């Protein structure tokens, strides 16, 4: 792209990426200080990042009767011990607080007759989250001294003596080059998709689990600047509904659907119930000639049918449309499942920047939160919010 003009901006804090962690970091900064903030978002902050299409559950929450350590133990077991327990604990301790903040901002969280959040399993709660990203973006836009620059693609850090001084980028529409000088920088970009050939060929190549526009740019900037990274070999392969790439947790946990092979045999206990074991079992059964594999939904109740149709409209409407198009509800047909291509994403695995418990990287005053922060898998939406909050609080203390 041809550079058409140049702009120099000075700010106290630069946040790269207006997604989950970036928005919440800005909210935290302005609630605790008068620091000026610039958010550089390469898309549009109202519908950017992993929350763009919405979600139907918050997958990281401390359910009544459990503790933050319970969540740490779960994530550690699920990742075969390849975690930073200090990061998991500091993240887990803030999950319920940020959830309440989301509700205060307008997120609809489902409640039972006693007024308690409706749990989905032992770590999740149900929400109506189609508009979760717009809720965060609108809250940010109401803040004083926070400048959101949409369509600004940051490409390089400015680093002097291993201390961050700002970043460089360009407007993807006008070609304007930006130099943003800042006392502290938070990298809150997405992970990396598109590194491996997607399952769906041809015109459906964009049908992938993770946002195709999350290219790993945040990782690349850190590597080029000399920041220490961690656990990039820990890639995430999602187990998803075939064709639509819709998450299976809503079905598996929401209605208790078991994983079965083409012979109708329940195989999930045979291999184990961690995320990787569920995937491995599905691949193994297929290779052994027992595929295709399914989630057994045949025979669920009409109420459960309706619940699944509504739930996927909040997150993966293509799955609801597939049921409607086929003329068969979930109770009338099992849902075929398969694995996706691999991704490098710190929200589900431990890959990303090496950070301390304040989410500061090995470059002074450069922070990382959400999908780009390593060592802390299974953070999901609320965990990314917490990491943005943790980083912001440390910036205020500096």
C-alpha positions, 0 to 999 in steps of 0.5 A: 500500500502506498503511504499517503500521509503521516500522523504522530500521536502521543498517548499514555497507553496504546492498546493494540487490538480492540477485542475482548482484552483490549476493551476491558483494559481500557475500561479498567485504565479509565476507572483507576486513572486519568491516563490517556488511551489509544486503541488501534483496531484493524477492523471496527471495534463494534464487531471485531475479534473472537466475540464478533459473532457472539457467544452463548456461554461464558466458559470460564466461571467459578460456579457456587461450591467451587474455588479458583483453584478448582479451575486451575486444576481443571485447566492443568489436567486438560493441558497435561500439566503444560501451564503456568499455575501462577497465571491460571490462579491470578486469572481464575481469581478475577473471573466472577468479578468481570462477569458481574461487570459484563452483566452491569454493562447490559449482558443478559445472563440466564438465571434460575428461579432463585436468581442464580446464574444458570450453570452449564456444567461445572465451569460455565454459565449460559448467556444471551451473548449475540451482542456481547462485543457491541456491549463492550465497544459501546462502553469503551466509546463512552470513556473520556480521553480514549481514542479508538482508531478503526482500520489501523493495522499495527505492524511494528513496535518501537523499542529502545533499550528493551523498553517499549516506546510505542508502535508503527502502523498504517490505515488499511483504507487511506494508507496513512502511516501512524507513529504512536508514542506511548509510555506503555503498550498492551498487545491484545491482538488475536492468535494465529489462524490460516497456518494450516490448510483448512478442512473445508476446500475451495470457496469454503476455505473461510469456514474455520473455527477461529477468526480467519483475520486473526493472523498472528501479527501480535506474535510476529511483532513480539518475535521481531522485537525480541520478546520471549515467547513460549509453548508455540508447539502447543497448537489447538485442534478444535472438535466441532460440528461437521461442516458448520464448525460450530462448537460442540460444548453447547450440545455435549454439556447443554443436553449431555450428548455422548460421543458415539461412533457409526456403530452407535457405541459410546467411545468417549470414556474409552479414550478420556474426557480432556479436550485433546482426548475427546479429539483423539478418540474421534480421530482414532475411531475414524481411522479404525473404520468406526466413523463417522462420529457423532454427538448423540442427540436423537431422543432429546426433549422438545424443550432441549431442541428449542434450547439448542436452536436458540443457543446456536443463534447466539454464536454459530447460526449456521448450525441452526440453519443446517437443522432447519434446512434439513427439516430435522431437529436435533432430536431427530438426527445425531450431530456429526463431529470432526476435528479442525486444522491446528491453530496457535491461540493462547486462549485455549492453549499455553502459546504466546508471549511469556509474561509475569503475573502482571502480564508484562512481557520481557520487554519493559512496559509491553504487556500481553493479554488474551489470545497472545498471552502464553502460559494460561490456557482455557481462559476463554472470554472472561479470562481474557477480560481478567488479563486485560484488567490485570495488565491495566492495573499494573500500568497504573502502578508503574 
